[in-house]
Amino acid sequence: LLATFENRGYVEREEVSGKYRLGLSAYEIGQKFLSRMALLRHARPLMERLSRGCNEAVYLAVRRRQETLFLDMVDTNQQVKIVPMVGKRFPLTHAAPGMALLAFSATGGNGKGSIDQENVREKLAVIRSQGYALSHDSLGEGIASAAVPLFGSSGKLHGVLCLVGPVFRLPEQLIIKEFLPQLLEASSIISSKLGWHAAYLPKPAL
């Protein structure tokens, strides 16, 4: 087991004593964990405020390899609601949260957002230019979602903030006119807390 951990960089063996100590890979995991904890800590109060203002479920989603992972949520008080999706994963090209993660990571300097399909690349370009992603029926039949990016220092993409609800309560025009400004404002505040100081409040196209 130790040989496997050493080979993957999670432990290092001292030449003189032969004792093991944590390696750089373990340090990297720890840094990622701390980053996620900071994201959750800064995002939660704004998610609660946004959920109260929109009266819909608000999610925090992050990229996990080629999937979207729903990390946290604040649910709505509406009687008709979507089954909670915390802990669930979806393909990155599946619904607004994943498309937003792809679109903005593609411009975030990590090179992980490159997609070969021409139609997907075109969609990502539109999302980057407008500053948000929308989808209907992609997370399930009758489910609408809107997602905006959360940036940190140096423009690093930390995740996306998402509004999720039934299509009959969240038609596209209502999202753009009523809820998207609140979603963008919340994402801007969270991003500033994470160290992002550039202006990010694109005007929704009505």
C-alpha positions in Angstrom: 0.0 0.0 0.0 2.8 2.4 0.9 4.6 1.6 -2.3 1.4 2.5 -4.3 0.9 5.7 -2.4 4.6 6.6 -2.9 4.3 5.9 -6.6 1.4 8.3 -6.9 3.0 11.0 -4.8 0.8 10.8 -1.7 3.7 9.8 0.5 7.5 10.2 0.4 10.1 8.0 1.9 13.1 9.6 3.7 16.3 8.1 2.4 18.2 8.1 5.8 15.5 7.0 8.2 13.2 5.1 5.9 10.2 6.8 7.4 7.3 8.0 5.4 5.8 11.5 5.3 3.0 13.1 3.3 3.8 13.8 -0.3 2.9 16.7 -2.6 -0.2 14.9 -4.0 -1.6 14.8 -0.4 -0.9 18.5 -0.1 -2.7 19.2 -3.3 -5.7 17.3 -2.1 -5.7 19.3 1.1 -5.5 22.6 -0.8 -8.4 21.6 -3.0 -10.4 20.6 0.1 -9.7 23.9 1.8 -10.7 25.7 -1.4 -14.0 23.9 -1.5 -14.6 24.7 2.2 -14.0 28.4 1.5 -16.4 28.2 -1.5 -19.1 26.6 0.6 -18.6 29.1 3.5 -18.8 32.2 1.3 -21.6 30.9 -1.0 -24.0 29.6 1.6 -25.4 33.0 3.0 -25.8 34.3 -0.6 -27.6 31.1 -1.6 -30.0 31.4 1.3 -30.7 35.1 0.4 -31.2 34.2 -3.3 -33.5 31.3 -2.5 -35.7 33.6 -0.4 -35.7 36.3 -3.1 -36.6 33.9 -6.0 -38.5 31.3 -3.9 -36.8 28.5 -5.9 -34.0 26.0 -5.1 -30.5 27.3 -5.4 -27.5 25.0 -6.0 -23.7 25.2 -5.9 -22.1 22.9 -8.5 -18.5 22.1 -9.2 -16.6 20.3 -11.9 -15.5 16.7 -11.1 -13.4 15.5 -14.1 -16.0 15.3 -17.0 -19.0 15.6 -14.7 -21.0 18.3 -12.9 -21.3 17.6 -9.1 -24.1 19.3 -7.2 -22.2 20.1 -4.0 -24.8 22.1 -1.9 -28.3 23.5 -2.1 -30.9 25.7 -0.4 -34.4 24.4 -1.1 -37.5 26.4 -1.9 -40.6 26.6 0.3 -42.9 26.0 -2.7 -45.2 23.0 -2.4 -44.2 21.7 -5.8 -40.4 21.2 -5.8 -37.7 19.2 -7.5 -36.2 16.2 -5.7 -32.9 17.4 -4.1 -29.9 16.7 -6.3 -27.1 17.2 -3.8 -24.4 14.6 -4.5 -25.7 13.8 -7.9 -23.5 14.0 -11.0 -24.4 14.8 -14.6 -22.2 14.9 -17.8 -20.7 18.4 -18.4 -22.6 18.8 -21.6 -25.8 18.0 -19.8 -27.8 21.1 -18.7 -27.0 24.7 -17.8 -24.6 24.0 -14.8 -22.3 21.8 -16.8 -22.3 24.0 -19.8 -21.4 27.0 -17.7 -18.6 25.0 -16.1 -17.3 24.1 -19.5 -17.7 27.5 -21.0 -15.9 29.5 -18.3 -13.2 26.9 -17.6 -12.4 27.0 -21.3 -11.4 30.6 -20.8 -9.9 30.2 -17.3 -6.5 29.1 -18.4 -6.7 25.5 -17.3 -7.2 24.1 -20.8 -9.8 21.5 -19.6 -12.8 23.0 -21.3 -11.9 22.1 -24.9 -14.7 20.3 -26.7 -14.5 18.9 -30.2 -18.2 19.0 -31.3 -18.8 22.1 -33.4 -22.3 22.6 -32.0 -21.2 22.4 -28.4 -18.3 24.9 -29.1 -20.8 27.3 -30.5 -23.1 27.0 -27.5 -20.1 27.6 -25.2 -19.2 30.7 -27.1 -22.7 32.1 -26.6 -22.6 31.3 -22.9 -19.3 33.0 -22.5 -20.5 36.1 -24.3 -23.8 36.4 -22.4 -22.4 35.4 -19.0 -24.9 32.7 -18.1 -26.4 29.4 -19.3 -30.0 28.3 -19.4 -31.6 24.8 -20.0 -34.9 23.1 -20.0 -35.6 19.4 -19.5 -31.9 18.6 -19.4 -31.8 17.7 -15.6 -35.1 15.8 -16.0 -38.4 16.3 -17.7 -40.0 19.5 -16.7 -36.9 20.9 -15.0 -35.5 24.3 -15.8 -32.1 25.6 -14.7 -30.0 28.7 -14.9 -26.3 28.9 -14.0 -23.6 31.6 -13.6 -19.9 31.2 -12.9 -18.1 31.8 -9.6 -14.6 33.1 -10.0 -11.7 33.4 -7.6 -8.3 35.1 -7.6 -6.6 35.2 -11.0 -9.8 34.3 -12.7 -9.9 30.7 -11.5 -13.3 29.1 -11.9 -14.4 27.7 -8.6 -17.9 26.5 -9.6 -21.3 27.7 -10.7 -24.3 29.1 -8.9 -27.6 27.5 -10.2 -31.3 28.2 -10.0 -33.4 25.0 -10.4 -37.1 24.6 -10.6 -40.1 23.3 -12.6 -40.4 24.7 -16.1 -44.0 25.9 -15.5 -42.6 28.3 -12.8 -39.4 29.1 -14.6 -40.0 29.9 -18.3 -37.0 31.4 -20.0 -38.2 35.0 -20.3 -39.1 35.1 -16.6 -35.7 33.7 -15.6 -34.0 36.4 -17.7 -36.2 39.3 -16.6 -36.8 38.5 -12.9 -34.3 36.0 -11.6 -31.1 36.3 -13.6 -30.2 39.8 -12.3 -30.4 38.4 -8.7 -28.4 35.3 -9.7 -25.7 37.5 -11.3 -25.5 39.8 -8.3 -25.1 36.9 -5.9 -22.4 35.3 -8.0 -20.6 38.7 -8.2 -20.6 39.0 -4.4 -19.4 35.4 -3.9 -16.7 35.8 -6.5 -15.5 39.0 -4.8 -15.2 37.1 -1.5 -13.2 34.4 -3.3 -10.7 37.1 -4.5 -12.1 38.0 -7.9 -12.1 41.8 -8.3 -12.9 42.3 -12.0 -16.4 43.5 -12.9 -18.8 40.7 -13.7 -22.4 41.8 -14.2 -23.3 41.3 -17.9 -26.7 42.7 -18.8 -29.2 39.9 -19.7 -30.4 40.0 -23.3 -34.1 40.7 -23.1 
